Amino acid sequence: MRFTTKIGIAVRSDLATWQKLNVTAFLAGGVAADGEDMIGLPYEDEEGNRYLPLLRQPVLVFAATGEELTRAWTRALARGVRTAIYTEEMFKTGNDDDNRAVVREAAELRLVGLAVHGGRNDVDKVLKGLPLHP
């Protein structure tokens, strides 16, 4: 199946492994929360155990430097592509309210992760030049 939209998540490559996974999970949650058409139906196995639904389409994860994340973020804003962000300061908070506060109060966003969801061509142009995460 070929989707008309694309989901891409770029994570700063110099983070610790646990941080990369944490950022990716948070950003995927942001994409999922963007609309009900993003989530599929719940799963059920042959024994009747039910499982939570998942995103309806694949998510591509890319590696980036801080500079590359800023460039992709700037491209996304210019193109009106839906984004979720994760900043370095968010590692020091413990809840969603504080996360929003550090983003709102930041003179400069020090991005460690960026998720984008939009038309395939727009997402490709936003993330142009970034390699898939190893």
C-alpha positions in Angstrom: 0.0 0.0 0.0 1.4 3.4 -0.9 0.3 6.2 1.5 -0.2 9.8 0.3 1.4 11.0 3.6 4.6 10.2 5.3 5.8 10.2 8.9 9.5 10.9 9.6 11.2 11.3 12.9 14.8 12.7 13.1 16.8 12.2 16.3 20.1 13.8 17.2 22.7 11.2 16.6 25.0 12.0 19.6 22.4 11.2 22.3 22.6 8.2 24.5 20.7 5.2 23.2 18.0 5.5 26.0 17.5 9.1 25.0 17.1 8.3 21.3 14.5 5.7 22.1 12.7 8.0 24.6 12.6 10.9 22.2 11.4 8.7 19.3 8.6 7.3 21.5 7.4 10.8 22.6 7.5 12.1 19.1 5.6 9.2 17.7 3.0 9.8 20.4 2.7 13.4 19.1 2.1 12.2 15.6 -0.5 9.7 16.8 -2.3 12.4 18.7 -2.6 14.6 15.7 -5.8 13.0 14.4 -8.0 10.0 14.6 -7.1 8.9 11.0 -3.5 8.3 12.3 -4.5 5.3 14.4 -5.7 1.9 13.2 -8.0 -0.5 14.9 -7.2 -2.5 18.0 -5.5 -5.9 17.6 -6.8 -9.2 18.9 -5.0 -12.6 18.9 -6.6 -16.0 18.4 -7.2 -16.3 22.2 -9.2 -13.1 22.3 -6.5 -11.0 24.0 -6.9 -7.4 22.9 -4.0 -5.1 22.2 -3.8 -1.3 21.6 -4.1 0.1 18.1 -0.9 1.3 16.3 -0.1 4.0 13.9 -1.6 3.2 10.5 1.5 3.8 8.5 5.2 3.1 8.8 7.5 5.6 10.6 10.9 6.3 9.2 13.5 7.3 11.8 16.5 9.4 10.7 19.8 10.4 12.4 20.8 14.1 12.5 23.1 16.6 14.0 21.7 19.5 16.0 22.3 21.8 13.0 20.5 19.4 10.7 17.5 19.2 13.0 17.3 23.0 13.1 17.5 23.1 9.3 14.7 20.4 9.0 12.6 22.3 11.5 13.0 25.5 9.6 12.0 23.8 6.4 8.9 22.2 8.1 7.7 25.6 9.4 8.2 27.2 6.0 6.2 24.4 4.3 3.5 24.3 6.9 4.2 20.7 7.7 2.8 19.4 11.0 5.6 18.9 13.6 6.3 17.6 17.0 9.5 18.7 18.8 11.6 17.5 21.7 14.2 19.9 23.1 17.3 19.2 25.2 15.8 21.0 28.2 12.9 18.5 28.3 15.3 15.8 29.6 15.4 17.8 32.9 11.7 18.0 33.5 9.4 15.3 34.8 6.0 16.1 33.4 4.1 17.5 30.4 3.4 20.9 32.0 7.0 21.5 32.6 7.9 20.3 29.1 5.6 22.9 27.6 7.0 25.6 29.9 10.6 25.0 28.9 9.6 25.1 25.2 7.6 28.3 25.7 10.3 30.0 27.7 13.3 29.0 25.4 15.0 31.9 23.7 16.4 29.3 21.3 15.0 25.7 20.8 17.9 23.3 21.2 16.2 20.4 19.3 17.2 16.8 20.0 14.2 15.4 18.0 11.7 16.4 15.4 8.7 14.5 14.0 7.0 15.5 10.8 3.8 14.3 9.2 2.5 15.5 5.9 2.4 14.9 2.2 5.2 12.6 1.0 7.0 15.2 -1.1 6.9 17.8 1.7 8.3 15.4 4.3 11.0 14.3 1.8 12.0 17.9 1.3 12.0 18.7 5.0 14.2 15.7 5.8 16.3 15.9 2.7 19.9 14.8 3.2 19.3 12.9 6.5 20.3 9.3 6.6 18.1 6.6 8.1 19.0 5.9 11.7 21.4 2.9 11.9 
